[in-house]
Amino acid sequence: MKPTISIVVAIFNRKDELFELLNSLNAQTDKDFEIIIVDDGSLIDLKPTIHNFEGILDIKYFRKDNSGPGLSRNYGARRASKEWLVFVDSDVIVEKDYIEHIKNDIVNIPCDAFGGADKAHKGFNLMQKAISYSMTSVFTTGGIRGSKKAVSRFQPRSFNMGVKKEVFEKVGGFSEMRIGEDPDLSMTLWENGYTTAFFDDIAVYHKRRVDFGKFSKQVYQFGCARPILNQRHPKYVKISFAFPSLFLLGYILGFIEYFLLGKGVILAFYGLYTFLVCIHAMIVTRNIAIGAMAVISTYIQMFSYGYGFLKSWILLNIFKIQPEEAFPKHFHKD
């Protein structure tokens, strides 16, 4: 008997993206699934978009006061009726065999939770493709967001994540964290003896941010969240988490070396790094313009994440400020 699936989508505004997501779900080769849409206090009316798919998709719509994505997903999970919960962000598009592959993988790869990669759609603009590259590149994240390696310790992300409903309920679902709630859930699953897996054939097309300013703010928040996660789950701390901060500090040190000592040894390493990123991005994307923009998005990612991580680490570990006090916007209450 094949697994049964509830797709849970927490959404705030994003009417056009919701239409594209539902359109891709309507094109599935396996249409045996339900969709739970949780409107997290949107400022625009999403009902007309939903109405376009009523009668052709098993879709349920709920509207609630704004509380952030984690608690909204919990709200949707409580109203889901199937065996597996599959969380996707509202700004993704899925391939037509997405559901079919998920069901087959669940049967063939035993696990309690799973995740998949994200990639850039051919229709995305150059900036979106550059940002997608920097978020998945071996030169930034080590490629762990889209690699089959270390499958036993893969941390599913909420833009493309599945969990057994009974397991989700046993661990209490997503926590009160607004940022970093998905790796927080993954590590909570591990701490309770549950397993996660990487499914390499269920990648989604993730739009991410559409300009560098918004992207910078987003990865800064990710950087701030990591020391909080390290504090909550000390067993899974890795030195690599601090790499962007070291990258930022090294860059500053390079300029100090250059202006005070007249040497550019450190900056030369950054020059080599820049060259490698540009060439690799051009090869991967087969586009010179994306290669150049990928350098910008990569430095934005490393600097913004690194600054957020360093700031958060100092506040939490040097000044001993509680996470909820240091970053009140990173937490929400029911």
N, C-alpha and C positions, 0 to 999 in steps of 0.2 A: 504493500500500500504506500502510495506516494505521500510525502509530507504535505501538510496544509499550511498556507502562508497568509499572513496579514501584513500588508505594507502600511507602515505608519509614517505620515509626513507632517511634521510641525512646520507651520508657515506663518510669516509675518509679511503682509503685502505680497510682492512678487507674483502678481496676477499673470503676467505673460509667461514667466518661467513655469508656473503651475500648469498652464495650458500645454506647454511643450512636454512636460513630464507626463501628464495624463495621456497625451497623444502617443507618446512612446510606449506607455503601458497598454494602451488600447491595441497596439500593433503586436502584442506578444503572441508567440506560437502556442503557449500554454496560458489560457485565460482563466484557469481555476485558482483564483486568489481574490481576497478582499482588500479594499483600500480604505484606510482611516485617515481622513484629513482633519487636522487640528488647527484651527485658525486662532493664532495666539494674539488676539486683540488687534487684528489688522485695521489700518485706517482707511482702507478701500474695501469695497464689496467684492468678495470672491465668489458669491453664489452664482452669478451668471456664468462664470467659467466652469463651475461644478456642474451646472445644469446641462452643459453641452455633452456631458458624458454619462449622465444618469440614464439608466435603461440599457446601456451597452457595457458598463462596468459595474461591478459590485462595489459601490462607493458609499461611504458614510461620512457626513460632514458634521463637525462640532465646532462651536465657537466659544471661546473663554476669554477671561481677562489675561492680559499679558503677564507672563511669568518667566519667559526665556525658553529656549529649546528643550532643555533637559526635562523640566517638569511637564512641558507640553507633550513630550513623547511619552512620559509616564501616564498622562491623562489618556492619550490615545491607546496605549497598551492595555489599560484597564477595560477598554471598550472593544478590544479585539477578540475574536472568537476562534482563531485558528491556533495550531500547535506551535508555529514559529512566527516570531516578530521580525520583520525586515524593515530597518530604518533607512530612509534615503532623504537627502536634503532636497528642498524644493527647487534648487537650481541645477539639478542634474537631468540627464537624458539617458535612458537605458537602451541597450540593444534589444532586438525583437526576441532573442532567445534567452534573455536575462532570467526569467522565472524558470524556464526549462532547465537551464544549467544549475540554478540554485538547488532545485529538487534533486537532480541527479547527483550533485556534489554532496548534499546532506546524506544521501544513502551510501555513497562510496567513501566519504571521508568523515569518520565519526568525530563529533565535536559537540560542545555545548553552545558555542558561539563562533561566528565566522565573519570575515570581512573580505573586501576585494579592493582592487586598485581604482584609481581615477586617471583619466587622460583627457587630452584636448580633442574636441571634435573638429573635423575639417572645416566646419562652418564658423568656428570661433574667430574673432579678430586677432591680429598679430600680438597685441598686448596680452590677451587672455592666454594665447599659446605660450608666450614668453613666461608668464606667471606660472602656468601649468608645468613648464619645464623646470623652473627653479624649485618648485614644491616637490618634484619627484626625482630630481637629478641625483646622481651618485656624488656630485660635488657639493651638495647642500645637505640633503637628508640621508645620504648614503644609499638612496634608492629603496629604503625600507618601506616606503608607502606603496610601492608597486612591485615588490619582489617576492618570489616564492621562498627565498631563503629564510631560515629561522622560523619555519612555519609553526612550530610548537609554541612560540612566544610572540606571535604576531598580534599587534594591538589593533583590532578593528576600529575604524573611525565611523562616526555616525552618518556620514554622507553615503555610506555603503556598508551596512552592518546588519547581521542577523543574530538573533538570540532565541533559544528555546523559551517560550513564554513562562513555563513553570520555573525555570532557572532564573529568569529575569525577575520574577516575583519573589523568589527566595532571597535574592541579594538586595532587594529593595529598589531595583531599577536604577535610573540615573540619580546622581546625588544633587545637592543644592548648588553645585558649581555651575556657573553660566558658561565659563570658558574652560576647556579641558575636561568636560564631563565624560567624553567618550573613552580616552585612555584611563580615566579614573574608574570607569565601569569595567574595563578590560582587566585592570590589575585587581579590582575587587573580586572578579570572577576567579582569577588565579588563586587569590588568597583563600578562597572558599573551595578549592580543589577542582574547579571546572576548567575545561580546556577550550582553547581558541584555535582556529585554523584559517589559513589563507586560501581562498578559492581563486585560482588564476584565470578563470574564464568568465568572470562576472564584472569586469571593469565597467565603470560608468563614465559618462562625459560630464565633467564638473566645470561649471562656468567660472567659479571663484569670483574674485573682484575684477572690475572692469577698468580700474585705473590704479596707478602706482600709489596714490595717496591713501586710498582705502585699503590697499594691500598692505601698506606699511603699518597702518593702525591694527589690522587684523593679526599680523605676525608678531607685533609688539605685545598684543594681548596673549598670544600663545606663549611668548617668552616669559611673561609675568606668571603664567599659570604653572609652568614646569617646576619651579622650586616649591610651589604649594603641593603639587603632586608628589614631589620627592619627600616632602614632610609627611604626607598621608600614607605613602607606600615606600618606606625606606629600603625595603628588600630589593626593589627594582631600580634603584638609582644607578645611573651609568655616567662615567666621566665624559662621555661623548655629548651629553646634554649641555655641557658648558662650552662646547667648541665654538658656537657663534660669539659668545662673550669674549673668549680668548682671541677670536678672529678680529673683533672690534678693538680690543685693547692692543693687539699686535699692530694694527693699522695706525693707531694713534702713536704708538711707540716708534713706528717707522718714520713718521713725520718729525718726531722729536729728534731722532737720530740724524735725519737729513739736515734739519735746520741748525742743530747744535754742533754736530760733528762733521757735517758735510759729506756723510756717507749714505748710501742708499741700498745697503745690503738687505734690510728687511723689506723695503718697498719692492725690491727686485723679485722677491718671492710672490708678492701680491700681483706683480706684473705677469709672472708666469701663470699664476692661478687664473687671472683674467683671460689670458690667451687660451688656456685649456678649456675654460667654460665656454668661450665664444666658439671655438672650433667644434667642441663636442655638441653644443646646441645647434650649430649649423648642420652637422652631420645627422643628428637625431631628427631635426625638424625639416631638413632639406630646404632651408630658407635663410639667406644671408641676413635679412632684416630682423628675423626672430633671433638669430644668433647675437646680433648687437643688442637688441632689447633684453635678451636673457641675461646679459651681463649686468644691466641696470637692475632688473628684478632680483637677481641673485644677491647683489650687494645690499639692496633694500631689505631683503629677507634676512641676511646675516647680521646686518647692523641693527635693524629694528628688533629682531628676536633677541640678539645678543644684549642690547640695551635693556630690554624688558626683563630678561633672565637675571642680569646683573643687579638691576634695581630691586627686583623681588627678593633675590638671595640676600642682599645686604639688609633689607628691611626685616626679613624673617629670621636671619641667622645672626646678624650683628646687633641690630636694635631690638630683637626678640619681640617684634610686633606680631600679633595674631593675624592670620591671613584675612579674616573677615574685617579687621580694622584697617589693614594695609590696603586692601582692594575690595571695598564694599560692593562695587559694581560687578564683581566676579561671582557674587553669590546671590541667590534669590530665596524667597520663602514662599511656602504655599499660601 
